[in-house]
Amino acid sequence: MEWKNQMKNYIETVNEELDKYFTLPKDKNQQVIEAMKYSVFAGGKRLRPILALASYQIFAKNFEEVLPYACGLEMIHTYSLIHDDLPAMDNDDYRRGKLTNHKVYGEGLAILAGDGLLNYSFEVMLGDAIKRDNPKPFLRSIHEIAKAAGIHGMIGGQTVDLQSEGQAIDADTLDYIHHNKTAALITAPLKIGAIIGNASEEDIKNMEFVGRQLGLAFQIKDDILDIVGDQEKLGKPIGSDEDNNKSTYPSIYGLEYSIQKVQELTDSINDVLGRYGEASNFLYELSQYLVNRES
């Protein structure tokens, strides 16, 4: 499929760019850099940077100027995974079939590796922005990313999720968790791609809408797969949400409603992307893949 070839090209481009940022001179801080690289290059799908590049290319052609921000997003996402895996959080030994960061480098260095990635992401992005003749859209994009990753986004969602463990929560709280913990860092790349691509304010809002819908659909699909998914394809046991007494869309609304909700969200994404014609073909195919996936 043509869109899969495009995705492969995006992944290769992002990996090459990330490799440049992690080709650093050896110094006394070498161990923390190695720990950072271990998780960045541990087989991630590069979804967030791909969304940034795809959004940008709806409105402009040469995506070179959005690459530092796409890579910054991947560093932030990776830092969040390192910290999520820690014993104080999810206490996971494996991620993507490899030992988690703290299992390789120890808890202390894993915390510092996560902190390092978060800080380095802003070092990279701000370092690019201050070189620009017109830094405003780039600085605006950094602000959007900071909000999406912070207390009004991912960290806020993670906090409520952590506080809700073992409790029955209401639908509003579940939506808050999903929109912030998951959807915020899916919305941000689509939004900054439009901002840096010099899109109109209406187009920026459209990309934000697509991101929020896609992020929610992505998470509900995860909830559904935990019930009806194929354990071999998922690479993890099914039924863990129920075993852990975790509130999900199916547990609150039922499986049938959850499946219907994913379809409604997908339809709303398609309605918006359809306004952009062929320019949005890749993003359309990618969103279809994400909400119809089996793993």
ABEGO torsion letter per residue (X at the ends): XAAAAAAAAAAAAAAAAAAAAABBBBBAAAAAAAAAAAAAAAGBAGAAAAAAAAAAAAABABAAAAAAAAAAAAAAAAAAAAAAABAABAGBABBGGBBBAAAAAEAAAAAAAAAAAAAAAAAAAAAAAAABABAAAAAAAAAAAAAAABAABAAAAAAAAAAABGBBBBAAAAAAAAAAAAAAAAAAAAAAAAAAAGBBAAAAAAAAAAAAAAAAAAAAAAAAAAAABBAAAAGBBBGAAAAAGBBBAAAAAEAAAAAAAAAAAAAAAAAAAAAAEAAAAAAAAAAAAAAABAX
